[in-house]
Structure formats: structure tokens, C-alpha cells
Amino acid sequence: MKKKLSFCVLLLVLIASSFGAIYGLSRFMKVDGRIYISIEDAKAGISASIEPMFVQDDLNEFVSYRIDIPEYENSDMYHRFWQFVILNKDYDVEVSRLINYGGIGTYLEELNESGVDSENAYIARNDKGFYVVPEVVGTKVDISGFVADLNTERIDLNNYIIQPSVKMSDLAEKCNTLNNYVNWSVAYDNGIIVKAPSESIVYDKDGEIDLNLDFLNESVNTIADDYNTVGSKRNFVTSNNEKIEVKGGTWGSIVNKNDELNFLKESFQNAVSMKNRHPVFESEREDFGDTYIEVSIQEQHMWLYESGVLTSESDVVTGTKSRHDTPVGAYFISERKNGKYLTGDGYRTWVNKWMRITNQGHGLHDASWRGRFGGRIYEYDGSHGCINLPHGYAKQLYERTYWGMPVVIY
């Protein structure tokens, strides 16, 4: 009886020991290759391994996680023992993320209340020209955009900062264009330089460039005043080898102000600078050259030079002294007519050969009514200002003249 009782006790001990081992081992589990001593230990370990949803720790306070291991939680210790000890199998884990949307919304609204607005880049000006003031990124958040992306992972609040709508790079090209206008210039071959005054370049609040071209009118006048030489003093060597100065007349250069103004406008509007600019001229006459007519009032004589050679000469009669003086200066033949009526106060006279030299009606022409030329006739019986020529010589001269031929009278 005693032996039987001892066996029973031993059997109970063995059974109890086996049960305890099964129970103890059934609490262990393996998840993702890692062994945990209990489900609580597993949930804590899994929770610690979850990467935070937000980069900013403050926002992670509005996120919690629920961890479920259904196969473990819904099985008995024998199944668990078998799963861990015999099969060495991992349990599947279900992780649910719980987001406090209301808390996040309130947090962001409070953040924006104390936040700083972003500032757009803009173009400013100093005495050297235009430059871009860079944009400033503020701290306020695009809440709606942020909330819309709450189903994504690892969200960085900095990616939702409201950005400036105009950045420095957006204005670089326009700023360069403005400075091209500032630096624009046209340098003429006589030393005049045309530049745009600062007030002619306006960058308005709507970001548009407005150019005021009025300054170019004054610039063209300055250019014309400097280049125009009609009536200017000119050195001349007479047929008697006397060096003199002649002043007045129609000979010389005249800038075409309208064409030159149009050039400057186009050049400025396109911000195209230029060096050694020579203006557009209506006429450009400087040197007399070696083909010209010379008339001396004092000597009442004229000479025709062609290619530097004296080819003909003749006595003449000029305008009546002190009443109809023939104008002196450098001129050019501006009209040639084979026959013309000359009209004036109390006269209408036909001439066969007419060569105009002034805008007031003075010219060279035949005077068939005269029997004598030269001498002092002009002092008491001169012309109305024209240069009277012998009939035959006038015909000869007419054939050798041309429009634009220089005529020097002194």
C-alpha cells in the first residue's frame, strides 16, 4: 500500500511538472523572429519598434496604436505551446493607428495664431539700379493640406509651411531686364552719350515695366545741335590764294531728327546699347571737295573748278549794294531749270538758265538785258540779290552744274 501511494505521488509530481512546463512555455511567443516572454512584453516591444508618424514629437502625442495578436489571444496554452515549442512559428500581428484629428487641428490652429506669414520676394531700387529682395519663409502651416495627408507615413510639418508665392528666382529675369534699361546707352562718334534718366524707367506695383521716352526728344535736339553744320564757319582758300572764313548759307550737314529719334526709341525699348553711333542725316555735306563755284562780290567775278582744275570764269553782277545784297556763305545748287520766270515786287523776268542757291529765291542765271558785267555796276545797278551771268556763259555753266554742287560766295 505504501509503494502504491508513493507511485501515485510521483506520478502527480510528474504530471504537475509537465503541466507547469507547458503553461510556462505557452506564455512565450515569437514575432518577426524575436522571442517575447509574454504578450505584454510583445506588445511593448512591437510598440517601441513602430516608427513615429510625425517628425515633430509634439504631434506624435496625438497618435496612439492598438496592437492585436489574434491567434495567440484566441488560443489555449496547448496551442500556444505547440506553436512556440514544436512549430517555432511567428505570430501575425495587427497594428491599428488611432489619430486624434481634433487635437491635431487645434494644435495647428494655435500654431498659426502665433506664427509668422511668409513674405514674397520683390524688386527694389537703389542708386546703382534694381535688385531682388529675397523671399522670407514664415512659420504658418497649410492646415488643410496637412490634414489631407494624414494617411501617409513619416510626415514632416516643415513640408506644409505656407510658401511665398513669389520667389527670388521668379524675378531674376525681370530684374535683369530693368538693369539692361538702366545700363543702356548710345555713344555717338562725336562724344555725345545718351543715357536714360532714372525716372524714365518705372517698375509699377503690378510688376509691369513702364518706359518714359520723353527724354529722347531732348537728346535728339542735343545731337542735332552738335552735328548740324549748316551756316557754320568754314575755312576757304580763294582763287587769289587768300585764306578766309565763310559763314552762313545752306551748305552743311543736317541730322534727320525724326529718323534718329525713332532709332533711339527702338534701341532703348529693346535695351540694345551701341558705340560709335553716327546719326541719320537729311544731308551730310562737310568738305566742298574739288568741284565747286566761287563768287567774289568784291571782285564781281566767279570761277568754276572741276576736279581741282579751273575750267571757266566770268565777270558777274551781284545784288545792289546795301539794297539787295547777295547773301554770302556756303551754298549748294538746289534747283536747276531750263527756263523760268523770276517774279518779285514790281517785276516778272524770264531767264533761260536758272540755278537756285538759297531758299529765299537767290540763284545764278543769265541776264540778257545787261550789256556789261563786273566792275562797280553792283554798287548802283545790281540785281535783286541774284548773281547775273552773261547769256552765253550762263548756258555753258548750266551744262556743267548739278544738284548739290557747292557754291561759295564771299
Helices and strands as residue ranges (DSSP letters): H 2-26, E 29-31, E 34-36, H 39-49, H 57-60, E 63-68, H 70-73, H 77-81, I 82-86, E 94-99, H 101-113, E 122-126, E 129-133, H 143-148, G 157-160, H 168-182, E 185-188, E 193-195, G 198-200, E 201-203, E 209-211, H 215-227, E 234-237, E 243-246, E 254-255, H 257-269, E 274-277, E 281-283, E 292-296, E 301-306, E 309-315, E 329-332, E 335-337, E 340-344, E 347-351, E 354-356, E 363-366, H 378-381, E 387-389, H 391-400, E 406-409
